[in-house]
Amino acid sequence: MKDHKKLIKEIFQNIFESPGYNEAIVKRYFSTDYVQLVDGKTLHFNEFIKHIKAVKEAIASMSVTFDTIAQDNDIIFTNHRVTATTKEGRTSEVQVIAEFHIQGGQINYCNELTRQISGDPREGDLGSRH
């Protein structure tokens, strides 16, 4: 069985923790058929691209800490925390519970719940902003 846990960590490092937006990197890791269910919203690939761009426009830096990561064949479950600092200097921490499906080496589905642990309420929608 292929270790997709390493892939998930690589994705978060290369897309979310890295500064700036690089669509080629996003397309390397996410299928164009990608669907994300997040906090009661459904994002398809193009909305997901808008989500990443919106986060990158608002956030100066971001770090991800995985509390739990488990794999069952091509499904990865994570319980992780995201700490972000906005370009205005506000810091926020969000807990994320997510289920990722991998197909052909790319994520094609994610079901995610986010909960703001601390920080300004203006960053409460970072998991689904687009």
N, C-alpha and C positions, 0 to 999 in steps of 0.2 A: 504494500500500500504506500502510495506517495505521501510524503509529509507535507500536507497543505498548511500546517500551522506556521511553518517557516515562510510560506508564500504570503499569508495574511500579515505577518509582522513586517515583511519586506514592503508590502503595499502601503501600510500605514507610514512606514519610514520614508518611502520614496515619493508618496503623494501628499500626505497630510503634514508630516513633520518637516519636510523640505520646503524652503521658501519658494514663492512664486508658483505659477501654474504652467504645467506642461501637458498639453492634450495628448501628445504621442505616448507619454507614460501612462496616462489614464487609459487610453485605448489598448495598451499592452496588457493591462491587468483586468479590464472590465469588458465583457461582451457588449456589443451594440444592442443585444436583446435584453440587457440588464434591466431588472425590475427591483426596486427597493420599496418596502413597506416600512415607513418610519413615523412613529407617533401619530398614527391615524391618517397619514398621507401616503399616496402612491407616487413614486418618482420613476419614470422610465429613463432610459439612457440620456436623452437630451436634457431632461430636468435635472438629472444627477450631475451632468456637466455644469449646468447653471448653479447648482448647489455648491460644487467645489469652487467655482469662480467667486461666488458670493462670500464663501468662508475666507478664501484667500484675500479678497478685497478688504475684509473687516479685521483679519487676524494678523498680528505681527509675528507671533511664534506660537507653536503648539507642540505638546509632548503627549505621548500615549503610554500608559502603563497597563499591561495586561495582568489582571488579578487571576483570571482563569482562562485557559484556552484548551479546548478538547476537540478531538476529531473522531468522526464516525464515517468511514469511507470518504465520500466527497463532500461531506457536510462538516463545517467548522462552527463551533460555538465559542463565543468570547464573552467575558465579563471584563470590561476594561474602563479605565478612566482617562478622560482627555482634559488636560490643563491647557488653557489658552490665554494669551494676552492680546488684547485688541491693540490696534494702532494708536488708540487714545490712552493706552496704559491700564485699562481695566483687566483684572484677572478673573477667570471663571473656571470652575471644575465641573465636569459632567460625567455621570456614570452611563455607560452604554452596555446594554445586553443585546447581542446580535447573533444571528444564525446566517451563515454564508454558505451558498452552494457553489461548488467549483465544477466547471465543465470545460474540457479542452484546455486546461491550464488558466482559465479566466473565471472571475466571479460572474455568475449570470443571475443571481438572486440574493437578496438580503432582506431579512425581517428583523427590525431593530426597534428597541425602545430606549429613549434617552431620559435622563433625570438630572436636572441641575442640582449639584450638591452645594455649591457656593458661588458667589459672584453677583454681578449686576443682573437683574431680571432681563435687561436688553439682550443678553447673550443666551437666554433660555431656549431659543429656537435654533441654536447652532447645528443641531442634528438634522434639521430639515429645511433650513433657510435656503431659498433659491429665487 
